[in-house]
Amino acid sequence: MIKDTILYVDDEVFNLETFEANFYKKYKILTCNKPMQAIDIFNENPEIKLLIADQKMSQITGLELINKILEIYPDVICIILTAYAEIDIALKAINQGGIYKFIVKPWQKEDMLITIENAIETYNLRLQNKILMQNINKANDLKNAFLANISHEIRTPLNGIIGFASLICEMELTNSEKNEYFNIIKINSQRLLKIIDNVVEISKAGTDNLKLVYNNFSIRAILDAIINNYKFEIISKNLNINIFYNNEIDEIYIDPVILKNILNNLIDNAIKFTDNGEITISYKLNEANFILFAVKDTGTGISKENIKEVFVPFRQLDFSSTRKYSGNGLGLSLAKAYVKKLGGKIWVESVLGTGSTFFFTIPYKTEVVNSKPTFKFNHKIKKALIAETNNDSIIFLQKIFKDINIQTFTAESRSKITDICLQNPDIDVIIIDLKLPELDTETIIKEIKKITLQPKIIAVTNYVHQEDNTNLIDAGFDFFIEKPFNKNMLISFFSIQ
């Protein structure tokens, strides 16, 4: 057990010996009979928590010594030993600050012990508060830097969306130009969605709100899908992508969304910081029956000083306004949180100027489970009810349904849903936004099914994880679709011949 350290300064050696004999078993006692050497002792023993000084000494008074010590070591707790005649001086010193307490000589062991214990506790509490305030200030600095950064990251795609939307509306353009500008808007919208998704996910990661939904899935399929999404960046940078597939462990029982997010964040990071060269992705089974993944790049690399910062949320190694690489500082912290949730570990090895290799492990499982079948309509849809309050979403869905010859009705409240169902019991599908005001999903589903069993009931969600989707099915919905809407997905989903 490490003992707390006390320095006792008194020019009478007998007093020093008496103090040490009484308290050496519980505390580490340092003594000094030459007050001017006290600072040297502090320099050699910065762990000193308590300074006890006699007020009346030949070279310097106790108060004068304490004032000198506090200039260098402001956190130390200071106690003055004083005679009755010096009490007024001690009280004045306490009122001015810097002195924790004074003790009248001769002191009693029990009283001194209680005072020492309280003083040490006060020191520890002050130190904890100091560390807490430092952490709060550091967190505030990171938060402010993140907010400034995320504002920039959001404004960048917004600038592309708003700017090119105004060009399409206000200028005469060729069809080729329109298609180019629409594509730019689409790409920037996807970037904006990714930023929002990351912010939402980091708030859920590491908490009980992040639920895992396991399924059998192919690692090859996940990697191929990710690389396909980065074709443009890979081609534009002329990067070589090497993937070493392992057919022996390709099929894995995992939450595929979480695994894809881990790999996506690591690959995204590798592509972002590699201006030329190659990226190598591999995975193998280790002796502990964990799959060891490695994402290696020939990019900028990371200094030893910054290695410990790469997984910190909202932290980027360059927060300056002139930084070269974009990003919001969430990708790697999300990857770490996801890996931990799966029961694995993540780390990085890097050489500045040469490149980095990110490693992570996850348990290897091959359990076979029966998944719920994918939902499909069993007849052609002729009528659809859209229960939604957002006018943009209504217009979008009406346009989609009109193009595939589906008649639409709209409802902005629960009562309106039941009214339309009573008037049109042959409705084929009801699409309900879960953000509909005063919506009680259990009640509305029961009310609909009392009127008609004809329609399939589809939930519209803004942002959910697979666990949330499963809960929707259990609540009575037939299926779910997520915002933002994907035109091709909707057409494919509802176009039943």
C-alpha positions as CSV (number, residue, x, y, z in Angstrom):
1,M,0.0,0.0,0.0
2,I,1.4,3.4,-1.0
3,K,1.5,5.8,1.9
4,D,0.5,9.5,1.6
5,T,3.5,11.8,2.0
6,I,3.8,14.5,4.7
7,L,6.6,17.1,5.1
8,Y,7.1,18.5,8.6
9,V,9.4,21.5,8.9
10,D,10.7,22.6,12.3
11,D,14.1,23.9,13.4
12,E,13.9,21.8,16.6
13,V,15.0,18.2,15.8
14,F,13.3,16.8,18.9
15,N,9.9,18.0,17.6
16,L,10.6,16.3,14.2
17,E,11.6,13.0,15.8
18,T,8.5,13.0,18.0
19,F,6.2,13.6,15.0
20,E,7.8,10.9,12.9
21,A,7.7,8.4,15.7
22,N,3.9,8.9,16.1
23,F,2.9,8.8,12.5
24,Y,5.5,6.8,10.4
25,K,3.4,3.6,10.4
26,K,0.5,5.2,8.5
27,Y,2.2,7.9,6.5
28,K,5.5,8.5,4.7
29,I,7.1,11.2,6.9
30,L,9.7,13.6,5.6
31,T,11.3,16.0,8.0
32,C,13.4,19.1,7.6
33,N,15.1,21.2,10.4
34,K,16.4,23.8,7.9
35,P,13.4,25.6,6.5
36,M,15.2,27.0,3.4
37,Q,15.8,23.4,2.2
38,A,12.1,22.6,2.2
39,I,11.7,23.7,-1.4
40,D,14.5,21.2,-2.5
41,I,12.6,18.4,-0.7
42,F,9.4,19.3,-2.5
43,N,11.3,19.3,-5.8
44,E,12.6,15.8,-5.0
45,N,9.2,14.6,-3.7
46,P,6.4,16.2,-5.7
47,E,3.9,13.7,-4.3
48,I,3.9,15.5,-1.0
49,K,0.2,16.2,0.0
50,L,0.6,17.9,3.4
51,L,3.0,20.5,4.7
52,I,3.2,21.1,8.4
53,A,5.4,24.0,9.5
54,D,6.2,25.5,12.8
55,Q,5.4,29.2,12.8
56,K,8.3,30.4,14.9
57,M,11.6,29.4,13.3
58,S,15.0,31.2,13.3
59,Q,15.5,31.6,9.5
60,I,12.0,32.2,8.4
61,T,8.5,32.0,9.8
62,G,6.1,29.2,9.0
63,L,3.8,31.5,7.1
64,E,6.6,32.9,5.0
65,L,7.8,29.4,4.1
66,I,4.3,28.3,3.2
67,N,3.8,31.3,0.9
68,K,7.0,30.4,-0.9
69,I,6.0,26.7,-1.2
70,L,2.5,27.6,-2.5
71,E,3.9,29.7,-5.3
72,I,5.5,26.6,-6.7
73,Y,3.1,23.8,-5.4
74,P,-0.3,25.5,-5.1
75,D,-2.2,22.2,-4.5
76,V,-0.4,21.2,-1.3
77,I,-2.4,21.4,2.0
78,C,-0.7,23.5,4.7
79,I,-1.0,23.4,8.4
80,I,0.7,25.8,10.9
81,L,1.9,24.8,14.4
82,T,1.7,27.8,16.7
83,A,1.8,28.9,20.3
84,Y,-1.1,30.6,22.0
85,A,0.6,34.0,21.6
86,E,0.6,33.6,17.8
87,I,-3.0,32.6,17.3
88,D,-4.0,36.0,16.0
89,I,-1.3,35.7,13.3
90,A,-2.5,32.2,12.3
91,L,-6.2,33.3,12.1
92,K,-5.3,36.2,9.9
93,A,-3.3,33.9,7.6
94,I,-6.3,31.4,7.4
95,N,-8.6,34.3,6.5
96,Q,-6.3,35.4,3.7
97,G,-6.2,31.8,2.3
98,G,-3.5,29.3,1.8
99,I,-3.6,27.8,5.3
100,Y,-5.8,24.8,5.9
101,K,-5.6,24.9,9.7
102,F,-3.5,25.9,12.7
103,I,-2.7,23.6,15.6
104,V,-1.7,24.9,19.0
105,K,1.4,23.4,20.6
106,P,1.7,21.1,22.4
107,W,-0.5,18.9,20.2
108,Q,-2.3,15.8,21.1
109,K,-1.7,12.7,19.0
110,E,-5.5,11.9,18.5
111,D,-6.3,15.5,17.5
112,M,-3.3,15.6,15.2
113,L,-4.3,12.3,13.5
114,I,-7.8,13.5,12.9
115,T,-6.5,16.8,11.4
116,I,-4.0,14.9,9.1
117,E,-6.7,12.5,7.9
118,N,-9.1,15.4,7.1
119,A,-6.3,17.4,5.4
120,I,-5.3,14.4,3.2
121,E,-8.9,13.8,2.3
122,T,-9.3,17.5,1.3
123,Y,-6.2,17.2,-0.9
124,N,-7.5,14.1,-2.6
125,L,-10.9,15.8,-3.2
126,R,-9.3,18.9,-4.6
127,L,-7.1,16.8,-6.9
128,Q,-10.2,14.8,-8.1
129,N,-12.0,18.1,-8.8
130,K,-9.0,19.5,-10.6
131,I,-8.7,16.4,-12.8
132,L,-12.5,16.5,-13.4
133,M,-12.3,20.2,-14.4
134,Q,-9.4,19.4,-16.7
135,N,-11.4,16.6,-18.3
136,I,-14.5,18.9,-18.6
137,N,-12.4,21.6,-20.2
138,K,-10.8,19.0,-22.6
139,A,-14.3,17.7,-23.4
140,N,-15.5,21.2,-24.1
141,D,-12.6,21.9,-26.3
142,L,-13.2,18.7,-28.3
143,K,-17.0,19.5,-28.4
144,N,-16.3,23.0,-29.7
145,A,-13.8,21.8,-32.3
146,F,-16.2,19.0,-33.3
147,L,-19.2,21.4,-33.7
148,A,-17.1,23.7,-35.8
149,N,-15.9,20.7,-37.9
150,I,-19.3,19.1,-38.2
151,S,-20.8,22.5,-39.3
152,H,-18.2,22.6,-42.0
153,E,-18.9,19.0,-43.0
154,I,-22.6,19.5,-43.2
155,R,-22.3,22.8,-45.1
156,T,-20.1,21.3,-47.7
157,P,-22.7,18.8,-49.1
158,L,-25.5,21.3,-48.4
159,N,-23.6,23.8,-50.6
160,G,-23.6,21.3,-53.4
161,I,-27.3,20.5,-53.0
162,I,-28.5,24.1,-52.7
163,G,-26.2,25.5,-55.3
164,F,-26.9,23.0,-58.0
165,A,-30.6,22.9,-57.2
166,S,-30.8,26.7,-57.8
167,L,-28.9,26.3,-61.1
168,I,-31.4,23.7,-62.2
169,C,-34.3,25.9,-61.3
170,E,-33.0,29.2,-62.5
171,M,-30.9,28.5,-65.6
172,E,-31.6,27.0,-69.0
173,L,-29.6,23.8,-69.1
174,T,-29.1,20.9,-71.5
175,N,-30.3,17.5,-70.5
176,S,-26.7,16.4,-70.1
177,E,-26.1,19.3,-67.7
178,K,-29.2,18.6,-65.8
179,N,-28.3,15.0,-65.4
180,E,-24.8,16.0,-64.2
181,Y,-26.2,18.4,-61.7
182,F,-28.8,15.9,-60.4
183,N,-26.0,13.4,-59.9
184,I,-24.0,15.9,-57.9
185,I,-27.1,16.6,-55.7
186,K,-27.6,12.9,-55.2
187,I,-24.0,12.3,-54.2
188,N,-24.0,15.2,-51.8
189,S,-27.3,14.1,-50.3
190,Q,-25.7,10.7,-49.6
191,R,-22.7,12.3,-48.0
192,L,-25.0,14.4,-45.8
193,L,-27.0,11.3,-44.8
194,K,-23.8,9.5,-43.8
195,I,-22.8,12.4,-41.5
196,I,-26.2,12.3,-39.8
197,D,-26.1,8.5,-39.5
198,N,-22.7,8.7,-37.9
199,V,-23.8,11.3,-35.3
200,V,-26.8,9.2,-34.4
201,E,-24.8,6.0,-34.2
202,I,-22.1,7.5,-31.9
203,S,-24.9,8.5,-29.5
204,K,-26.0,4.9,-29.4
205,A,-22.7,3.1,-29.5
206,G,-21.5,1.7,-26.2
207,T,-25.0,1.9,-24.7
208,D,-27.8,-0.6,-24.3
209,N,-29.6,1.2,-27.1
210,L,-27.4,-0.5,-29.6
211,K,-28.9,-4.0,-30.0
212,L,-27.3,-6.8,-32.1
213,V,-29.3,-8.8,-34.5
214,Y,-27.4,-11.9,-35.7
215,N,-27.7,-13.6,-39.1
216,N,-25.6,-15.8,-41.3
217,F,-23.7,-13.7,-43.7
218,S,-20.9,-13.8,-46.1
219,I,-17.7,-11.7,-45.4
220,R,-17.0,-11.6,-49.1
221,A,-20.4,-10.1,-49.8
222,I,-19.8,-7.4,-47.2
223,L,-16.4,-6.5,-48.6
224,D,-17.5,-6.5,-52.2
225,A,-20.4,-4.2,-51.4
226,I,-18.1,-1.8,-49.6
227,I,-15.5,-1.7,-52.3
228,N,-18.2,-1.2,-54.9
229,N,-19.4,1.9,-53.1
230,Y,-15.9,3.4,-53.2
231,K,-15.2,2.7,-56.9
232,F,-15.1,6.4,-57.8
233,E,-12.6,7.3,-55.1
234,I,-10.4,4.2,-55.8
235,I,-10.3,5.0,-59.6
236,S,-9.7,8.8,-59.1
237,K,-6.8,8.1,-56.8
238,N,-5.5,5.2,-58.9
239,L,-5.3,3.0,-55.8
240,N,-4.7,-0.8,-55.9
241,I,-7.1,-2.7,-53.7
242,N,-6.0,-6.2,-52.6
243,I,-8.5,-8.4,-50.9
244,F,-7.4,-11.8,-49.6
245,Y,-10.6,-13.7,-49.3
246,N,-10.6,-16.7,-46.9
247,N,-13.2,-19.2,-48.2
248,E,-12.8,-21.4,-45.1
249,I,-14.3,-18.8,-42.8
250,D,-16.4,-16.8,-45.3
251,E,-19.8,-17.6,-43.7
252,I,-20.2,-16.1,-40.3
253,Y,-23.0,-15.7,-37.8
254,I,-22.9,-12.0,-37.0
255,D,-24.8,-8.8,-37.0
256,P,-24.0,-7.9,-40.7
257,V,-24.9,-4.3,-40.3
258,I,-22.4,-3.8,-37.5
259,L,-19.6,-5.8,-39.2
260,K,-20.2,-3.8,-42.4
261,N,-20.0,-0.5,-40.5
262,I,-16.7,-1.5,-38.9
263,L,-15.1,-2.5,-42.2
264,N,-16.6,0.5,-44.0
265,N,-15.2,3.0,-41.5
266,L,-11.7,1.4,-41.6
267,I,-11.7,1.2,-45.4
268,D,-13.1,4.7,-45.7
269,N,-10.2,5.9,-43.4
270,A,-7.6,4.0,-45.5
271,I,-8.9,5.4,-48.8
272,K,-9.1,9.0,-47.4
273,F,-5.5,9.0,-46.1
274,T,-3.9,7.2,-49.0
275,D,-3.1,9.4,-52.0
276,N,-1.2,6.7,-53.9
277,G,-0.2,3.1,-53.5
278,E,-2.4,0.3,-52.2
279,I,-4.8,-0.9,-49.6
280,T,-4.8,-4.5,-48.5
281,I,-7.6,-6.2,-46.7
282,S,-7.3,-9.7,-45.2
283,Y,-8.9,-11.9,-42.5
284,K,-8.0,-15.2,-40.9
285,L,-8.9,-17.4,-37.9
286,N,-6.5,-17.1,-34.9
287,E,-5.8,-19.6,-32.2
288,A,-8.5,-18.2,-29.9
289,N,-11.2,-18.9,-32.5
290,F,-11.5,-15.2,-33.3
291,I,-11.4,-13.7,-36.8
292,L,-8.5,-11.3,-37.1
293,F,-9.2,-8.6,-39.7
294,A,-6.5,-6.3,-41.1
295,V,-6.9,-3.2,-43.2
296,K,-3.4,-2.0,-44.4
297,D,-2.7,1.2,-46.3
298,T,0.3,3.0,-47.7
299,G,-1.0,6.4,-46.6
300,T,0.2,9.2,-44.4
301,G,0.6,7.1,-41.3
302,I,0.2,8.3,-37.7
303,S,2.9,9.6,-35.3
304,K,3.5,7.8,-32.0
305,E,2.1,10.8,-30.1
306,N,-1.2,10.7,-31.9
307,I,-1.8,6.9,-31.9
308,K,-3.7,7.1,-28.7
309,E,-6.0,9.7,-30.1
310,V,-7.3,8.0,-33.2
311,F,-10.2,6.2,-31.5
312,V,-11.4,9.1,-29.4
313,P,-14.9,10.3,-30.4
314,F,-15.0,13.7,-32.2
315,R,-11.2,13.8,-32.2
316,Q,-9.2,14.5,-35.4
317,L,-5.5,14.7,-35.6
318,D,-5.9,18.0,-37.5
319,F,-8.7,20.4,-36.5
320,S,-7.2,23.4,-38.3
321,S,-9.1,25.3,-40.9
322,T,-6.5,24.4,-43.5
323,R,-6.6,20.7,-42.9
324,K,-6.2,18.5,-46.0
325,Y,-8.6,15.7,-45.2
326,S,-12.3,16.0,-44.6
327,G,-14.2,14.1,-42.0
328,N,-16.0,14.5,-38.7
329,G,-13.8,12.4,-36.4
330,L,-16.5,9.7,-35.8
331,G,-15.6,6.8,-38.0
332,L,-12.8,5.2,-36.0
333,S,-14.5,5.8,-32.7
334,L,-17.6,4.1,-34.1
335,A,-15.5,1.2,-35.3
336,K,-14.1,0.8,-31.8
337,A,-17.5,0.9,-30.2
338,Y,-18.9,-1.7,-32.6
339,V,-15.9,-4.1,-32.2
340,K,-16.3,-3.9,-28.4
341,K,-20.0,-4.6,-28.7
342,L,-19.3,-7.7,-30.7
343,G,-16.8,-8.9,-28.0
344,G,-13.6,-8.1,-29.9
345,K,-10.6,-5.8,-29.8
346,I,-9.3,-3.1,-32.1
347,W,-5.8,-1.5,-32.4
348,V,-3.5,0.2,-34.9
349,E,0.1,-0.1,-35.9
350,S,1.5,2.8,-37.9
351,V,4.7,4.5,-39.1
352,L,4.4,8.2,-39.9
353,G,4.9,8.7,-43.7
354,T,4.7,5.0,-44.5
355,G,1.2,3.9,-43.7
356,S,-1.1,2.2,-41.1
357,T,-2.6,-1.2,-40.4
358,F,-5.8,-1.4,-38.4
359,F,-6.5,-4.7,-36.8
360,F,-9.6,-6.0,-35.1
361,T,-10.9,-9.3,-33.8
362,I,-14.5,-10.7,-33.5
363,P,-15.6,-14.1,-32.3
364,Y,-16.0,-16.6,-35.0
365,K,-19.5,-18.1,-34.9
366,T,-21.3,-20.3,-37.5
367,E,-24.6,-21.0,-35.9
368,V,-27.5,-21.5,-38.3
369,V,-30.8,-19.7,-37.4
370,N,-34.1,-19.4,-39.2
371,S,-34.5,-15.8,-40.3
372,K,-37.9,-14.2,-41.0
373,P,-38.7,-14.4,-44.7
374,T,-38.5,-11.2,-46.8
375,F,-41.9,-9.5,-47.1
376,K,-43.6,-9.6,-50.5
377,F,-47.0,-8.5,-51.6
378,N,-49.1,-11.4,-52.9
379,H,-51.3,-9.4,-55.3
380,K,-51.2,-6.3,-57.4
381,I,-51.6,-3.1,-55.5
382,K,-54.3,-0.8,-56.7
383,K,-54.9,1.6,-53.8
384,A,-52.6,3.0,-51.2
385,L,-53.2,5.2,-48.1
386,I,-50.3,7.5,-47.1
387,A,-50.5,8.5,-43.5
388,E,-47.9,11.3,-43.4
389,T,-47.6,15.0,-42.3
390,N,-44.6,15.9,-44.3
391,N,-45.8,17.4,-47.6
392,D,-42.5,16.7,-49.4
393,S,-42.8,13.0,-48.5
394,I,-46.4,12.9,-49.6
395,I,-45.6,14.5,-53.0
396,F,-42.7,12.1,-53.5
397,L,-44.7,8.9,-52.7
398,Q,-47.7,10.1,-54.8
399,K,-45.4,10.6,-57.8
400,I,-43.9,7.1,-57.4
401,F,-47.4,5.5,-57.0
402,K,-48.8,7.4,-60.0
403,D,-46.0,6.1,-62.2
404,I,-46.9,2.5,-61.3
405,N,-50.7,3.0,-61.5
406,I,-51.5,3.0,-57.8
407,Q,-54.3,5.3,-56.6
408,T,-53.4,7.2,-53.4
409,F,-55.2,8.7,-50.4
410,T,-53.6,10.8,-47.7
411,A,-54.2,11.1,-44.0
412,E,-52.6,13.4,-41.5
413,S,-54.1,11.9,-38.3
414,R,-55.1,8.7,-36.7
415,S,-58.8,9.5,-37.1
416,K,-58.4,10.3,-40.7
417,I,-56.8,6.8,-41.3
418,T,-59.8,5.0,-40.0
419,D,-62.2,7.3,-41.9
420,I,-60.6,6.5,-45.2
421,C,-60.5,2.8,-44.4
422,L,-64.3,2.9,-43.7
423,Q,-64.9,4.6,-47.0
424,N,-62.4,2.4,-48.9
425,P,-62.2,-1.1,-47.4
426,D,-60.5,-2.4,-50.5
427,I,-57.3,-0.4,-49.8
428,D,-54.3,-2.7,-50.5
429,V,-51.6,-1.0,-48.4
430,I,-51.4,1.6,-45.6
431,I,-48.1,3.4,-45.2
432,I,-47.8,5.0,-41.7
433,D,-45.1,7.4,-40.7
434,L,-44.2,6.6,-37.0
435,K,-43.8,10.4,-36.4
436,L,-47.5,11.0,-37.1
437,P,-48.9,13.2,-34.3
438,E,-50.6,11.3,-31.4
439,L,-49.9,8.0,-33.0
440,D,-50.5,4.9,-30.9
441,T,-49.3,2.1,-33.2
442,E,-50.9,-0.7,-31.3
443,T,-54.3,1.0,-31.2
444,I,-54.3,2.1,-34.8
445,I,-53.4,-1.4,-36.1
446,K,-56.3,-2.9,-34.1
447,E,-58.7,-0.2,-35.4
448,I,-57.6,-0.9,-39.0
449,K,-58.0,-4.6,-38.6
450,K,-61.5,-4.2,-37.1
451,I,-62.6,-2.4,-40.3
452,T,-60.7,-4.5,-42.9
453,L,-58.2,-7.2,-43.1
454,Q,-57.3,-6.3,-46.7
455,P,-54.4,-3.9,-46.4
456,K,-50.9,-4.6,-45.5
457,I,-49.6,-2.1,-43.0
458,I,-46.1,-0.6,-43.6
459,A,-44.2,1.5,-41.1
460,V,-42.1,4.4,-42.2
461,T,-39.2,5.2,-39.9
462,N,-36.6,8.0,-39.9
463,Y,-33.7,6.0,-38.5
464,V,-33.7,2.5,-37.0
465,H,-31.4,-0.4,-36.4
466,Q,-32.3,-4.0,-37.2
467,E,-33.5,-4.6,-33.6
468,D,-36.0,-1.7,-34.0
469,N,-37.2,-3.2,-37.3
470,T,-37.9,-6.6,-35.6
471,N,-39.9,-4.7,-32.9
472,L,-42.0,-3.1,-35.6
473,I,-42.9,-6.5,-37.0
474,D,-43.7,-7.8,-33.5
475,A,-46.0,-4.8,-32.9
476,G,-48.2,-5.8,-35.8
477,F,-46.7,-4.0,-38.9
478,D,-46.3,-6.2,-41.9
479,F,-43.0,-4.5,-42.9
480,F,-41.1,-1.2,-42.8
481,I,-39.4,1.2,-45.1
482,E,-36.9,3.8,-44.0
483,K,-36.3,7.5,-44.8
484,P,-34.8,8.9,-46.8
485,F,-36.8,7.1,-49.5
486,N,-35.0,5.3,-52.3
487,K,-36.9,5.6,-55.6
488,N,-35.8,2.4,-57.1
489,M,-36.4,0.4,-53.9
490,L,-39.9,1.8,-53.7
491,I,-40.7,1.0,-57.3
492,S,-39.4,-2.5,-56.9
493,F,-41.2,-3.0,-53.6
494,F,-44.6,-1.9,-54.7
495,S,-44.6,-2.9,-58.4
496,I,-46.2,-6.4,-58.0
497,Q,-47.7,-7.7,-61.2
